[in-house]
Amino acid sequence: MARRRGVMSDRLKMELAEELGVADIVRREGGFGSVSSRNCGNLVRLAIERAERSLI
């Protein structure tokens, strides 16, 4: 099965990671695969909030 292309840009993901304080983990541990599922959920929640604000 082919992987889908990501919806969020890498730049946006890093901005969100920095805002949540997990950017060091992403840089040090080698990517978003090392971020806990709780923090990944928080990243998604933050991205949705930003998208909703941009629509207003």
N, C-alpha and C positions, 0 to 999 in steps of 0.2 A: 504494500500500500504506500502511495506517495505521500510525503509530508506536505502539509499546507504551508503556504507562505505566511509569515507572521503579519498581523494587522498593525502592531505597534512598531515604530522604528526603533533601532537600537539606541538612538539618542534619547528618545522619549523614555525608554525603559531605564536608562541610566539616570535621567533627571528624577524619575519617580523613586528609584533606588536611593539616590542621594537624599531626597526629601524624607524617606522613611528610615534612613540611617543604615541601610544594608549594602551600600555601594562598595565598601571595603571588602565585604564578603565576596561580592561578585568579582571584584578585581583580583583579590588574593587567592580565592579558591578555584578560579577558572570558569566563571560563568554563572548563569542563573540556576543551573542544576544543583548548586550547593546551597541555595537559599531555601529556608524552610517553607513548607506548604502554607503555613499561617502567613508568613511574610509575602509569599507570592499572591495569596488571596488579598492581602492588603494592597499590593501593587495594582491588582486588577480593580479593586474598589476605588482607589485613587484615580486610576485612569478613567473609569466610568464617570466619576464626579467631575473631572476636568472636561470630559467630552460633553456632559450635560450643561456645564457652565458656558461652554463655548457656543452652544445652541441658543442660549438665551439672548 
